[in-house]
Amino acid sequence: MQLGFVSALLGDLSLEQVLAFAHDEGFACVELMCWPPGGADRRYAGVTHLDVTRFSDDDAGRVRELLRKYGVAVSGLGYYPNPLDPDPEHRRVVAEHLKRVMDAAARLGVPIVNTFIGRDPSLSVEANWPMAAAVWPDLLRHAEGLRVQIGIENCPMLFSPDEWPGGKNLAVSPAIWRTLFETLPSANVGLNFDPSHLIWQHIDPARCIREFGSRIVHVHAKDTRIDADKLYEVGGMGLGWHTAKLPGLGDVQWGPLFSALTDAGYRGAVCIEVEDRAYEGSLADRQRALRQSKRFLQQWIPG
């Protein structure tokens, strides 16, 4: 396994500055964010460390030279929109950009593009499958032609009461993953596995790995702390009773998780994803978050 981080945390740094930091801190890889330039509509979205809108072979050559200079690999390219948005024009724009991210990955020799499957939050899980079956085969054909793997992250994208209970990402649980792989039977679709989103759903991450280990193509290392007092107040159907934390500061059992990953033969990237508000005060705080997370995770990933 290779230890890296998700570049969204360092959105105020250039690509070269991100790679220099990774090199100086001993990270093996970085997942580079590839949002369309122009700003964000939520935290950690809108970060563009690789602008794929006009990404040429010359651009790829310059990026490869930076990677050689700093001795850092790219674990994957990341773009996390809602490909199943109920607005057809929004879906079209998202699909076009997602294909550009795949094209850039192929030019760079990066094997993975990480994203969401998406969801219309106003519809049930069952009612979303026809749209998934209509939208995703074309995207997966594009990935297959480029020999790029698609890593679907399992974040529910559920942040406000008006999104309850759907959220904006369908692929959140084992039952849904089984249907996902049946509905989209492509060898080029897998999981970008994030244990933090399973904890507050009371789903055992290690058990998930034992069942779906062969479909995991990328891993995010993020933790979640359950606030028992807030859970008492609002119950499981409320919001706000779990908080994203650095690895080791929440309720993920990292020992059993890494035991399951090694048993599954996973040898890919484990990228720290920081969304811990306690470490957002400054660039120095965010860099400290990555250092602290690295120290904690190195007990399972030497190097």
Backbone torsions as a table, in degrees:
resi	resn	phi	psi	omega
1	MET	NA	150.1	178.7
2	GLN	-118.4	134.1	-178.0
3	LEU	-95.8	127.5	179.6
4	GLY	-143.7	-161.6	177.0
5	PHE	-147.6	161.7	177.6
6	VAL	-87.2	127.4	-170.7
7	SER	-73.5	-9.6	-177.7
8	ALA	-56.0	-30.7	-178.5
9	LEU	-63.5	-27.1	-174.8
10	LEU	-111.8	46.3	-176.1
11	GLY	-65.4	-19.0	178.9
12	ASP	-88.5	2.0	176.4
13	LEU	-104.9	153.3	174.9
14	SER	-75.5	168.1	176.9
15	LEU	-56.6	-46.6	-178.6
16	GLU	-63.5	-39.2	178.3
17	GLN	-64.9	-37.7	176.7
18	VAL	-62.8	-46.3	-179.3
19	LEU	-67.0	-37.4	177.7
20	ALA	-63.7	-42.8	177.0
21	PHE	-61.7	-45.3	179.1
22	ALA	-58.6	-44.1	178.7
23	HIS	-62.4	-49.1	-175.9
24	ASP	-63.3	-30.3	-177.4
25	GLU	-95.5	0.9	174.8
26	GLY	80.6	22.7	174.9
27	PHE	-80.1	143.4	-178.7
28	ALA	-84.1	-27.0	-172.2
29	CYS	-155.6	167.1	177.5
30	VAL	-140.5	138.1	167.8
31	GLU	-90.2	117.5	-173.8
32	LEU	-92.5	131.5	179.1
33	MET	-81.2	139.2	-172.2
34	CYS	-131.1	40.0	177.8
35	TRP	-67.5	153.2	173.2
36	PRO	-60.6	137.4	177.8
37	PRO	-58.8	144.9	175.2
38	GLY	134.7	5.4	174.6
39	GLY	110.3	170.2	-172.5
40	ALA	-117.5	151.9	173.6
41	ASP	-109.8	4.0	175.0
42	ARG	-160.5	169.3	179.6
43	ARG	-57.2	135.2	173.8
44	TYR	67.2	4.5	171.2
45	ALA	-92.8	168.4	176.2
46	GLY	78.8	5.0	-179.9
47	VAL	-82.6	131.5	-176.1
48	THR	-126.3	87.7	173.6
49	HIS	-87.5	-17.1	174.3
50	LEU	-135.0	111.0	179.4
51	ASP	-85.2	106.4	-174.9
52	VAL	-93.8	2.5	-174.5
53	THR	-66.8	-31.6	175.9
54	ARG	-137.7	58.9	-171.2
55	PHE	-93.5	109.3	-175.4
56	SER	-99.3	174.9	174.3
57	ASP	-62.4	-34.7	176.6
58	ASP	-65.3	-41.0	176.3
59	ASP	-60.8	-43.2	179.3
60	ALA	-61.8	-39.2	178.3
61	GLY	-62.8	-40.5	178.9
62	ARG	-66.5	-38.6	178.5
63	VAL	-67.1	-43.9	179.0
64	ARG	-60.3	-36.5	178.2
65	GLU	-64.8	-39.9	175.7
66	LEU	-63.8	-40.3	179.3
67	LEU	-64.2	-39.6	176.4
68	ARG	-66.4	-41.3	-178.5
69	LYS	-59.1	-42.1	-174.3
70	TYR	-100.5	-5.5	176.9
71	GLY	64.4	35.3	-178.7
72	VAL	-119.9	138.6	177.6
73	ALA	-95.6	161.2	172.4
74	VAL	-101.1	116.1	-178.3
75	SER	-73.2	-31.2	-179.3
76	GLY	-178.3	164.9	171.0
77	LEU	-101.9	137.3	-174.5
78	GLY	-117.0	133.0	175.0
79	TYR	-152.1	116.5	-167.5
80	TYR	-123.1	69.3	176.7
81	PRO	-95.0	-161.1	175.7
82	ASN	-116.1	91.9	-179.3
83	PRO	-66.6	-11.7	179.1
84	LEU	-111.1	25.3	177.5
85	ASP	-53.7	142.0	-178.6
86	PRO	-65.4	-17.5	178.8
87	ASP	-84.3	115.2	-177.0
88	PRO	-57.2	-38.3	-179.5
89	GLU	-66.9	-39.0	176.7
90	HIS	-63.2	-42.1	178.1
91	ARG	-60.6	-41.5	-179.6
92	ARG	-62.6	-45.7	-179.4
93	VAL	-63.1	-43.1	179.5
94	VAL	-62.4	-45.7	-178.2
95	ALA	-62.6	-41.5	179.7
96	GLU	-62.6	-42.8	-179.1
97	HIS	-70.8	-37.9	178.8
98	LEU	-61.0	-38.1	176.0
99	LYS	-65.0	-36.8	177.2
100	ARG	-64.7	-37.3	176.3
101	VAL	-62.7	-42.5	176.6
102	MET	-61.1	-43.5	179.4
103	ASP	-59.5	-43.5	179.7
104	ALA	-65.1	-40.0	177.9
105	ALA	-59.6	-44.7	179.8
106	ALA	-62.7	-41.5	179.7
107	ARG	-62.9	-34.3	-178.1
108	LEU	-87.5	-10.1	-173.8
109	GLY	74.5	23.7	176.5
110	VAL	-88.0	125.9	-169.9
111	PRO	-83.4	-9.0	-169.4
112	ILE	-134.2	137.5	167.8
113	VAL	-119.6	124.0	-178.7
114	ASN	-101.1	138.9	-176.2
115	THR	-161.5	-170.2	172.7
116	PHE	-109.5	153.3	171.9
117	ILE	-73.6	-29.3	-179.7
118	GLY	91.0	173.2	178.1
119	ARG	-173.3	144.3	164.4
120	ASP	-85.0	107.5	-172.9
121	PRO	-67.6	-14.5	-179.7
122	SER	-82.1	-9.2	-176.7
123	LEU	-110.4	157.4	175.6
124	SER	-68.4	168.3	175.9
125	VAL	-56.8	-49.5	-176.4
126	GLU	-60.5	-38.3	-177.3
127	ALA	-74.4	-13.7	177.8
128	ASN	-83.7	-21.0	-174.6
129	TRP	-62.7	-38.8	178.3
130	PRO	-59.0	-38.8	178.0
131	MET	-68.5	-40.6	177.5
132	ALA	-60.2	-41.8	-179.5
133	ALA	-69.9	-21.5	177.8
134	ALA	-86.4	-36.1	-173.1
135	VAL	-87.1	-43.2	-165.3
136	TRP	-79.9	-29.9	179.3
137	PRO	-56.6	-39.5	178.1
138	ASP	-64.6	-42.3	178.5
139	LEU	-63.6	-39.6	-179.0
140	LEU	-72.9	-33.0	173.6
141	ARG	-61.1	-38.9	178.0
142	HIS	-63.7	-44.4	178.6
143	ALA	-63.5	-42.1	-179.4
144	GLU	-62.7	-40.7	179.5
145	GLY	-64.6	-26.5	-179.9
146	LEU	-97.5	-4.7	-175.8
147	ARG	59.7	43.8	178.6
148	VAL	-111.5	133.2	175.9
149	GLN	-86.1	141.4	175.3
150	ILE	-103.4	120.1	177.2
151	GLY	-100.0	112.2	-179.0
152	ILE	-89.7	117.4	178.8
153	GLU	-80.0	153.9	-172.8
154	ASN	-102.9	23.4	175.3
155	CYS	-73.3	128.9	179.8
156	PRO	-68.1	-16.9	-176.8
157	MET	53.2	51.7	-178.3
158	LEU	-121.0	106.2	-172.1
159	PHE	-125.3	-17.4	-174.3
160	SER	-139.3	156.3	-177.8
161	PRO	-57.3	-30.1	-178.5
162	ASP	-74.2	-9.8	176.3
163	GLU	-96.9	-7.4	-177.3
164	TRP	-72.9	139.9	-3.4
165	PRO	-96.5	10.1	-168.9
166	GLY	-78.6	-50.2	-168.0
167	GLY	70.4	-176.3	-173.9
168	LYS	-116.0	20.6	176.9
169	ASN	-145.8	124.4	-171.2
170	LEU	-78.0	-34.6	-164.7
171	ALA	-85.7	73.1	-169.0
172	VAL	-112.9	-7.2	-171.8
173	SER	-152.2	162.1	-178.7
174	PRO	-55.6	-43.4	-179.1
175	ALA	-60.9	-39.8	-179.9
176	ILE	-72.2	-37.5	178.3
177	TRP	-60.6	-40.3	179.4
178	ARG	-60.5	-45.6	178.8
179	THR	-66.0	-36.9	178.4
180	LEU	-57.9	-48.0	-177.3
181	PHE	-72.6	-23.7	173.2
182	GLU	-76.6	-39.3	-178.0
183	THR	-72.5	-35.8	-179.1
184	LEU	-120.4	77.3	-172.2
185	PRO	-80.5	59.8	178.7
186	SER	-110.9	137.6	176.0
187	ALA	-68.4	-11.1	-176.9
188	ASN	-92.9	5.5	175.8
189	VAL	-113.8	131.5	179.7
190	GLY	-145.3	-162.8	-176.8
191	LEU	-111.1	134.8	162.9
192	ASN	-96.2	97.9	-162.4
193	PHE	-85.5	121.1	178.0
194	ASP	-123.1	109.2	-176.1
195	PRO	-67.7	-23.6	-174.2
196	SER	-61.6	-34.6	-176.8
197	HIS	-76.2	-14.7	178.5
198	LEU	-85.6	-31.1	-174.8
199	ILE	-58.1	-49.0	-176.2
200	TRP	-75.5	-11.7	171.9
201	GLN	-90.0	1.0	-178.4
202	HIS	60.7	40.6	175.8
203	ILE	-109.9	130.8	-176.7
204	ASP	-75.5	111.9	-178.8
205	PRO	-61.1	-39.3	-178.6
206	ALA	-64.5	-39.6	177.3
207	ARG	-64.1	-39.1	176.3
208	CYS	-58.3	-42.8	-179.1
209	ILE	-65.3	-38.5	179.7
210	ARG	-63.8	-32.0	178.6
211	GLU	-85.8	-39.5	-170.0
212	PHE	-113.6	14.8	-175.8
213	GLY	-53.8	-36.6	-178.1
214	SER	-70.7	-13.9	-179.7
215	ARG	-102.1	0.4	179.8
216	ILE	-84.1	122.3	-179.0
217	VAL	-111.7	-11.5	-176.6
218	HIS	-162.4	152.3	-178.7
219	VAL	-131.8	135.2	169.9
220	HIS	-101.6	131.9	177.7
221	ALA	-101.8	98.3	177.2
222	LYS	-140.9	148.6	-177.5
223	ASP	-114.1	166.4	177.2
224	THR	-139.2	133.4	175.4
225	ARG	-105.3	126.6	176.1
226	ILE	-84.5	125.2	177.3
227	ASP	-91.1	99.9	-174.2
228	ALA	-64.0	-34.8	-179.3
229	ASP	-68.1	-43.6	178.9
230	LYS	-68.1	-36.5	176.8
231	LEU	-62.2	-39.0	176.3
232	TYR	-60.9	-39.1	-176.4
233	GLU	-71.6	-45.0	-169.8
234	VAL	-109.1	-15.4	-179.5
235	GLY	76.0	172.8	-175.6
236	GLY	-66.1	-19.7	179.6
237	MET	-89.3	-0.9	176.8
238	GLY	-87.9	-174.5	178.3
239	LEU	-126.5	159.8	173.1
240	GLY	90.3	10.1	-178.4
241	TRP	-100.9	10.6	172.6
242	HIS	-136.8	146.5	-172.2
243	THR	-133.2	131.2	176.6
244	ALA	-65.6	133.3	-179.4
245	LYS	-134.3	166.3	172.7
246	LEU	-65.9	152.8	174.6
247	PRO	-53.1	128.4	-179.7
248	GLY	97.4	-11.3	-179.1
249	LEU	-107.7	9.4	180.0
250	GLY	-129.0	-148.1	-172.0
251	ASP	-108.8	5.3	173.3
252	VAL	-68.0	133.5	175.2
253	GLN	-90.7	94.3	-170.1
254	TRP	-71.4	-32.5	178.4
255	GLY	-60.9	-56.0	176.3
256	PRO	-59.4	-33.6	-179.8
257	LEU	-65.4	-47.4	179.9
258	PHE	-70.5	-30.3	173.7
259	SER	-61.1	-43.2	179.1
260	ALA	-67.4	-39.2	178.6
261	LEU	-62.2	-44.8	-179.9
262	THR	-67.7	-39.0	177.1
263	ASP	-61.9	-34.1	180.0
264	ALA	-78.0	-6.3	-179.8
265	GLY	77.9	20.9	-179.3
266	TYR	-71.2	127.5	-178.9
267	ARG	-127.0	17.3	-175.7
268	GLY	-91.0	-158.8	-175.7
269	ALA	-82.9	144.7	168.5
270	VAL	-120.6	107.5	-172.7
271	CYS	-108.5	121.9	178.4
272	ILE	-65.3	127.9	175.9
273	GLU	-117.4	114.1	-176.1
274	VAL	-100.3	119.0	172.1
275	GLU	-133.6	30.0	-176.0
276	ASP	-88.0	111.7	-175.9
277	ARG	-62.8	-21.1	178.4
278	ALA	-69.4	-11.2	-178.1
279	TYR	-121.3	30.1	-176.6
280	GLU	-107.9	3.8	-171.9
281	GLY	-66.0	-30.5	-176.3
282	SER	-158.7	168.6	174.3
283	LEU	-59.0	-40.7	179.3
284	ALA	-60.9	-38.7	177.7
285	ASP	-64.3	-42.2	-178.5
286	ARG	-68.3	-38.0	176.0
287	GLN	-67.1	-37.6	176.3
288	ARG	-63.0	-36.6	178.0
289	ALA	-60.0	-41.4	179.3
290	LEU	-67.7	-41.0	178.4
291	ARG	-62.9	-45.6	-178.4
292	GLN	-63.2	-43.5	179.2
293	SER	-64.1	-39.0	179.0
294	LYS	-62.9	-44.6	179.6
295	ARG	-59.6	-41.2	-178.9
296	PHE	-67.1	-45.0	-174.2
297	LEU	-76.1	-19.5	-177.4
298	GLN	-66.6	-14.8	175.9
299	GLN	-67.0	-20.2	177.2
300	TRP	-109.4	-19.0	179.3
301	ILE	-126.2	84.8	-178.6
302	PRO	-63.0	153.6	176.5
303	GLY	134.4	NA	NA
